[in-house]
Amino acid sequence: MIANEEARRRCQRRIEGPPQSVGPQGRKRFARFLLPASCFLVASVACGEGHAASFIDSARADSIALVRQDSLSRAQPGYVVDSILPMDEQLRRFRAGLKEPPRGLNGAAHGKDHLMRAFVRALESADTAGLVRLTVTRAEFAYLVFPESPLSAPPYSQAPDLVWMRHSYGTATGLERLLTRLGGSPLGYRSLSCAEVPVIEGSNRIWKDCTVRFSLPGSSIQTLQLFASIIEREGRYKILSYANAF
């Protein structure tokens, strides 16, 4: 519990406020949402295990409130976006506080098979920190993933902090559900199947539609989406998002 609180304090200190595109009425709700959604991953690594269901429930409720308030604000006469900044400036602000740019995907697997062995090992031992280490970090997202994503360019040009917020929430929610359903039990892993052709985004290859074929003790073979996609960069592999079918 002490480690968990310290992790939350560290994460809170790194939050610099809502993105510039969020209206003033949504700022307080944004702050309440961002802490539980993004800090779940930080707290998980700090504590080792711990599903932190209360973090996820709070994030889910506050994200709904944020969307509802944003819709109401946009419906008001004279509504304007607080500020529209060039993408370079948005990225500069998003990267503030991060260490030097990563040269590649740190600690990544050398192939899908290697990645799946690490994934199965961590899931069967309910190793939350181990599962988190298999995903992209904020620095990797800021320097390697988002700048080469279509979301960073017209016609989308989405704010990187908002995209990261949605990504973090989907991964935290999916990871919590994955551990609740399958963590700590023999998975009976059989095989991994992803789309035959990856989506090319600059130097990144995104393998989507990934499903895992497995058989729990005493159960028939199942094929489910345990995570959303895999990112490959320069021959190294990580799980891009833990959003799943649970």
C-alpha distance (Angstrom), angle and dihedral (degrees) to the residues before:
residue distance angle dihedral
M1 . . .
I2 3.83 . .
A3 3.80 90.7 .
N4 3.79 89.9 47.4
E5 3.80 93.1 53.2
E6 3.80 92.0 47.0
A7 3.81 90.3 51.3
R8 3.79 90.4 51.2
R9 3.82 91.3 49.8
R10 3.81 91.5 50.6
C11 3.75 90.9 49.3
Q12 3.80 92.8 46.9
R13 3.80 90.7 54.2
R14 3.81 90.6 55.3
I15 3.78 94.4 55.1
E16 3.79 107.9 99.3
G17 3.78 98.4 -176.5
P18 3.80 137.5 -84.8
P19 3.79 123.1 -39.4
Q20 3.77 117.3 -87.1
S21 3.81 92.1 -111.7
V22 3.82 93.9 63.0
G23 3.79 115.2 96.3
P24 3.82 120.0 -120.8
Q25 3.80 93.0 -105.4
G26 3.80 90.8 60.2
R27 3.80 98.8 47.8
K28 3.80 98.1 90.0
R29 3.80 91.8 46.8
F30 3.80 90.3 47.3
A31 3.80 91.1 54.4
R32 3.81 92.2 50.2
F33 3.79 91.3 48.8
L34 3.79 99.5 44.6
L35 3.81 96.1 54.8
P36 3.82 98.4 57.9
A37 3.79 95.6 36.1
S38 3.81 97.8 49.9
C39 3.79 99.2 29.9
F40 3.80 93.0 55.7
L41 3.81 88.7 78.6
V42 3.81 92.6 45.7
A43 3.79 92.6 48.1
S44 3.81 91.0 46.4
V45 3.79 92.2 56.7
A46 3.81 92.0 44.2
C47 3.79 93.4 50.3
G48 3.80 100.5 35.2
E49 3.80 97.7 -141.5
G50 3.76 130.0 22.0
H51 3.77 125.6 114.9
A52 3.81 93.8 -144.6
A53 3.80 94.6 -151.0
S54 3.79 91.0 172.9
F55 3.80 89.7 59.7
I56 3.81 91.0 53.7
D57 3.82 94.9 45.6
S58 3.79 90.8 51.2
A59 3.79 92.5 47.1
R60 3.79 92.2 49.7
A61 3.81 94.1 49.9
D62 3.78 94.5 45.4
S63 3.80 93.8 46.4
I64 3.81 88.9 56.0
A65 3.80 89.6 49.5
L66 3.82 90.9 49.4
V67 3.80 93.0 51.5
R68 3.81 91.8 46.2
Q69 3.80 92.4 50.1
D70 3.78 92.6 46.0
S71 3.81 90.1 52.9
L72 3.81 90.9 50.3
S73 3.79 91.9 47.9
R74 3.80 92.8 50.5
A75 3.81 90.0 51.8
Q76 3.80 92.1 59.0
P77 3.84 117.6 101.2
G78 3.78 112.1 -101.7
Y79 3.81 95.4 18.4
V80 3.80 111.7 165.5
V81 3.79 133.2 176.8
D82 3.81 110.5 -103.3
S83 3.77 94.4 -126.5
I84 3.80 138.3 -14.5
L85 3.78 109.2 -149.8
P86 3.82 129.7 -174.5
M87 3.79 112.3 -97.5
D88 3.82 91.3 -115.5
E89 3.80 90.0 58.7
Q90 3.81 92.7 45.6
L91 3.80 89.6 52.4
R92 3.79 91.6 47.1
R93 3.80 90.5 54.5
F94 3.80 92.7 44.0
R95 3.81 90.8 52.3
A96 3.80 94.0 48.2
G97 3.79 110.0 123.7
L98 3.79 94.8 18.2
K99 3.78 120.1 121.4
E100 3.79 123.0 -115.3
P101 3.83 115.5 -46.5
P102 3.81 114.3 -81.7
R103 3.78 114.7 -113.6
G104 3.78 91.5 -143.9
L105 3.78 143.5 -26.5
N106 3.81 101.8 -42.0
G107 3.79 116.9 -134.9
A108 3.79 91.1 0.0
A109 3.81 125.0 158.0
H110 3.80 122.0 -104.1
G111 3.80 93.3 -129.5
K112 3.78 144.3 -2.4
D113 3.81 91.7 -92.9
H114 3.80 91.3 52.4
L115 3.81 90.2 47.6
M116 3.79 92.3 50.2
R117 3.80 92.8 49.8
A118 3.80 89.6 54.6
F119 3.82 91.3 44.7
V120 3.80 94.2 50.7
R121 3.81 92.4 45.1
A122 3.82 92.3 51.8
L123 3.81 94.2 43.8
E124 3.81 94.6 48.4
S125 3.81 90.1 51.5
A126 3.84 92.9 42.4
D127 3.81 87.9 -122.4
T128 3.80 101.5 168.2
A129 3.79 94.0 177.8
G130 3.80 90.3 50.4
L131 3.81 91.5 52.1
V132 3.81 91.5 48.4
R133 3.81 91.0 52.2
L134 3.82 89.1 59.0
T135 3.83 91.4 63.3
V136 3.80 130.8 75.4
T137 3.79 116.3 -85.9
R138 3.79 125.8 -131.5
A139 3.82 89.7 -103.5
E140 3.80 92.1 51.1
F141 3.79 89.8 48.2
A142 3.81 92.1 47.9
Y143 3.80 97.1 48.1
L144 3.81 107.6 22.4
V145 3.80 110.4 22.9
F146 3.80 112.3 33.0
P147 3.86 98.8 42.1
E148 3.82 89.8 57.5
S149 3.81 94.7 42.7
P150 3.83 121.3 101.1
L151 3.82 86.3 -124.0
S152 3.82 89.6 72.5
A153 3.81 94.5 58.5
P154 3.82 137.6 54.6
P155 2.94 135.4 -44.1
Y156 3.83 86.8 31.6
S157 3.83 105.9 28.6
Q158 3.79 92.2 166.1
A159 3.79 121.8 -176.3
P160 3.83 109.4 -96.4
D161 3.82 93.2 -138.1
L162 3.80 91.4 54.7
V163 3.80 92.3 47.5
W164 3.82 90.0 48.8
M165 3.80 90.4 48.4
R166 3.80 91.8 54.6
H167 3.79 90.8 43.8
S168 3.83 93.0 50.0
Y169 3.80 92.3 47.7
G170 3.82 92.9 49.8
T171 3.80 91.9 47.8
A172 3.82 94.4 45.3
T173 3.80 92.3 48.1
G174 3.80 93.2 45.5
L175 3.80 92.9 46.7
E176 3.80 92.7 50.4
R177 3.82 91.3 50.3
L178 3.80 92.3 44.7
L179 3.80 92.4 53.5
T180 3.79 92.3 44.3
R181 3.82 93.2 52.8
L182 3.79 103.0 34.7
G183 3.80 110.6 7.5
G184 3.80 118.1 122.8
S185 3.82 97.0 14.6
P186 3.82 132.4 99.1
L187 3.79 105.0 -92.7
G188 3.77 98.8 -160.3
Y189 3.81 90.5 -141.0
R190 3.80 114.9 -155.7
S191 3.80 109.5 166.4
L192 3.81 149.1 -29.9
S193 3.78 124.6 -125.1
C194 3.82 126.2 -172.0
A195 3.79 134.8 166.4
E196 3.80 111.6 -60.8
V197 3.80 92.6 -125.5
P198 3.81 122.7 41.1
V199 3.79 124.8 -135.9
I200 3.80 108.0 -109.4
E201 3.81 115.6 -138.4
G202 3.78 108.1 170.6
S203 3.80 107.5 -69.1
N204 3.80 90.9 -11.0
R205 3.78 126.6 92.3
I206 3.79 112.7 -160.6
W207 3.81 114.9 -156.6
K208 3.80 106.5 -157.9
D209 3.82 136.1 -177.0
C210 3.81 91.7 42.2
T211 3.80 116.8 176.8
V212 3.79 129.9 179.7
R213 3.79 123.9 -142.0
F214 3.80 112.2 -149.0
S215 3.78 143.9 147.6
L216 3.80 122.4 -142.0
P217 3.83 117.5 -149.3
G218 3.79 109.3 -74.6
S219 3.80 93.1 5.5
S220 3.77 135.5 103.1
I221 3.79 122.7 -107.4
Q222 3.80 114.6 -74.0
T223 3.78 131.9 -166.2
L224 3.81 113.5 -155.0
Q225 3.77 141.0 154.9
L226 3.82 102.9 -108.6
F227 3.81 92.7 170.1
A228 3.78 132.8 11.1
S229 3.78 105.7 -124.8
I230 3.80 148.8 -18.9
I231 3.79 125.6 -126.7
E232 3.81 120.6 -146.2
R233 3.79 120.9 -166.7
E234 3.78 124.2 170.8
G235 3.78 91.4 -18.2
R236 3.82 94.9 -50.9
Y237 3.80 123.4 114.1
K238 3.80 137.0 -151.6
I239 3.79 135.9 162.9
L240 3.80 106.8 -99.1
S241 3.81 97.6 -161.5
Y242 3.81 137.5 0.7
A243 3.81 92.7 -148.3
N244 3.81 102.4 134.5
A245 3.80 147.9 166.4
F246 3.83 95.6 -87.6
